[in-house]
Amino acid sequence: MTAPTLRQRLEPTLRRFIHLYFRFARGMTLGVRAVVVDDAGRVFLVRHTYVSGWYLPGGGVEVGQTFREALEMELREEGRIALTGEPVLHGVFLNDHVSVRDHVVVYVVRDFHQDRVPEPNKEIAETGFFALNALPSDTTEGTRQRLAEIFDGKPVIPTWRAR
């Protein structure tokens, strides 16, 4: 097993610092994530440059922004994905392993258009559509939990990841 990189060692501290800042700046943080499913039943995942693992695409909801607007912006920025139909709300989750003030709204997106595969950039290292039985090994626990709820009929839990 290889030793953790500097980024991997600093990630938990950096995440706590960012959420501490937002605790005072905003009081509560809101985010959106999308389970984007293509015609072959594969899901779109994102690997960021600043945290380890593969995630559902998404990000924060800014002040004055609707969940739909945030979802559209994040899908465009992270995956060059444009909605062509209505996303379906899967649930609202407390992301308490990060902060007791962090909530994530998850949508299922089946009607979309992707004009091309996005190029890596400062935020996004890699993206791709993956079959459910061939997810990257470092797909995050929260991502796997949402996929199990949607595709395997597992019970929906109120927290981002199982305790």
Disulfide bonds with the S-S distance in Angstrom:
none
